[in-house]
Amino acid sequence: MIVGTLAAIFALAMLAPSLHRVLGRATGYVLALGPLVGFIYYLTQMTATASGETTSVAWTWAESLGVEFSFRVDSLSTLFALLVTGVGTAIVLYANSYLDGHPKRGRFFGYLMGFMGSMLGLVLADDLILLFIFWELTSITSYLLIGFDHEREKARKSALQALVVTGLGGLSMLAGMILLGQIAGTFSVSGIIENHHTLTESPLTLAAMILVLGGAFTKSAQFPFHFWLPNAMEAPSPVSAYLHSSTMVKAGVYLVARLNPAFMDAPAWQWALSCFGGATMLIGAYLATRQTYFKKVLAYTTVSSLGIMVMLIGLGAPQAAAAYILAHALFKGALFLVAGIVDHEAGVKDTEQMGGLFGKMPVTAMVAIISGLSMAGMVPLLGFVAKELLLKGSLHAHGGPHEIAWLWPTISTIAGAFMGVAGLQAGLRPFFMARTAEGKYPKTPHEAPPPMLLGPVVLTGLTLVGGLFPALFANQLINGTAASIAGGHDVELVKLSAIYLTTHPSTALLLSGVALVGAAALFALRRPWRAITAPLDRVTTAIGCERIYHLLFGGTVGPVSLATVQTKVLQSGYLRVYVQITVLTALALAGGLLLWQGDLTDSVSQAIPQFGDIPWTELLFEAVLVGMICVAAVASTQMRGRLSTIAVLGVVGYCSAIIFVLFGAPDVAMTQFAVETLTVIIFVLVVYHLPRFAVYSTRMGKLLDASVGAAFGLMMAAFVVSSFAISADDGISWFYNHHAMPNAPGEHAAYGRNLINVILVDFRALDTMGEIAVLGLAAVGVYTLLKLRQERPRTGEVA
Amino acid sequence: MNSIILRTATRFMLPLLILFSIVVLLRGHNQPGGGFVGGLLATSAFALYAMAFGVPAMQRILRVPLTTYIAVGLGIALASGMPGLIEGEPFLYGMWTSFDLAGFGTLKVGTPFLFDIGVYITVLGVCLLMLLTLAEES
């Protein structure tokens, strides 16, 4: 059933464009059935997983690599699966109306369902490699979704930025996962957690941890990678609501939570999570207070919330982390959808230019108010409960650095106040206060259609229910998830009811009050606050993390970046430069290795005596051939015409082929002859019509080329000489010799006496298969490139 | 090139060269040769024809587009891997069978041989396609 839901969603993703052609406006209703069925299934699993049961399925996949196609459902997976499918259902219905009449709606649904399947696979996978594949699939599908309005440059750039940042992180994560698999001896996530004592013993664990965190931190937009998330708001609102609040950006949090039992005893893990998470929380929340665009406010608070979740896991407060994951998904999902509705129905994006919308769209307003207050951490909503747990968690940190334990409640309170400002900005500002901009709204504001309201209303309802009766969630989801995150360690569970928490005074409640008062004050003074902090904003734009990104990869800020510089150097368009770079790289890598590790004098002294055994007649043959090769090679540098140069080079090739014949490699010789002949033919065809060389190399250029060529030649010679030192009598030649022909009647063998051919078509046939496929592609590439150039109108001739 | 000698010679050489390339292909499993070299030899034969009679004439005797050759070659190579799969062995597993040709001895046929034919056709298609594109370009 686990795989069934996954397969169904992927199937719907592929069918979506065709379905849209047939069904038109009803597509969304059909597509929503997929996640809905999944949601109901995981609801039925909830009770079982909460009590610690797990379901798993596994198929052998790449057996020799130890990679399995395996899935496992525990409470943590269930929580995320419910978010993916539940919010997913709402998003599909919402998007159906939001993109009504959009010409590419079918394609959009294809991307969206594809993303949904990838995300679901990611949270269910029990194999690190499988998890990585789904992880990258979410990056790719989100790239397509963020850049959905690909005609706008900003959308394309933001999509690429998200892909570059999360993609680089993903590669780092892959390296970390392979290391982890090597250390633990298995790629199975549950297996690694079971054997986590092997991790504490290995010296490689720290490296693996850092690499994996590279993936987790980029994906969930932790500082200093936080900048891509607000830019990703170029995506359509349903995408922002789904990817950038409820699901994709939480993938990093999920990974951290998933691997927490394996690493949780390591101080480095606790340090990294709590410090980076705390920094992200503070920076995100601060930046959110400076924003006025509806979606940007939400984007920065999302960054902050992701920081909170990571920090809480690092501080050893799994219950708080689980509660925050759920609370955040509910209020932020709803708020993003509201942002979309307001933009869709009123045509305004800036909250400061909204106002008094309560009368025009009361349902939307109610949703926004409740969710906004939940974000601000107001009683009696789920956001309040989550914030109380956050403060409790930061007051009684179990993990992380104890020396600076006072820091966590302090920054949590400050971030709480900032979040409060953002909650009021998003929840109240658009609906009650007066409009600052004069005149009418671009569109006449009215209530959104019911399918668009369904999602936000349900999510907000859950926020309310969660605050009043959190035991419902706690028993079924949160406590079980906390246990999963803690990996069997006892979790200190706190009673979750909002009423209980408010009526039982504690330090956390006091801090909560401070945060709320601070939030109200700061909201009232938000304009002076923005003016005061504006200079700081300019500083971060000048030297911030995004600036570094642009310096590395080029883009919107400046024309000069590492990417443009290296492209100019490496891809100059001159063939000779390409050849030089390739040769010099080979020289540096292989030649360096040879000098560093090889013992050349030893090899030479081994090789020299072997000359004495060769009869002088054979040596004469070889000497004549080598002499011809040398003469031809030198002559080729002196030729003035193209054809003569090629003909002389042909001499070099044919002579080499004869050397192959002399040394008993007729196969290679034959191929060499054929290739030489064809090369000459091709060159004749191409070069025949070209004029004589017009520009000759300068003296300096010639000197450079000669030295590079000589160095490369010397290196190759050194390789050949040092190869004498290697005994060829190893297992592989024995294997080929032994299996080429049957040794006993009835034995299976390759039935060929020509070993080279047998290797090509039997032992290593898959390689040959790959090679001819590449050849085919290359031919088609050449064909397309040259044909396209021929068909382009030649404007130059007209002028 | 408009040369009577080249044209006349080519007319006789083409069938011989093709035949030779096929012999090289067939003997490849036991003696020097094989699909790759055979394909290159066949390519040279057609290139010679193209030089003597022009590219359109060469395309006429090839009958179908060169991209089809590539596709067919790759398809044959791929298909030669299937019998192994069907028998529950790895992809591209070598399987052999022999036919009794009355009076001419036995003929042994195997999937590696089929694979080699695929390589031959692919190499022929690839090289000729590149050659032809370059020839038309100039």
Interface residues (C-beta under 8 A of the other chain):
Chain A: P666 D667 M670 T671 A674 V675 T677 L678 I681 I682 L685 V686 Y688 H689 L690 H748 A750 Y751 G752 R753 N754 I756 N757 V758 L760 V761 D762 A765 L766 T768 M769 I772 A773 L775 G776 A778 A779 V780 V782 Y783 L786 K787 R789 Q790
Chain B: V24 G28 H29 N30 Q31 P32 G33 G34 G35 F36 V37 L40 L41 T43 S44 A47 M51 L66 T67 I70 A71 G73 L74 A77 L78 G81 F91 L92 G94 W96 K108 G110 P112 F113 F115 D116 G118 V119 T122 V123 G125 V126 C127 L129 M130 L131 T133 L134 A135 E136 E137 S138
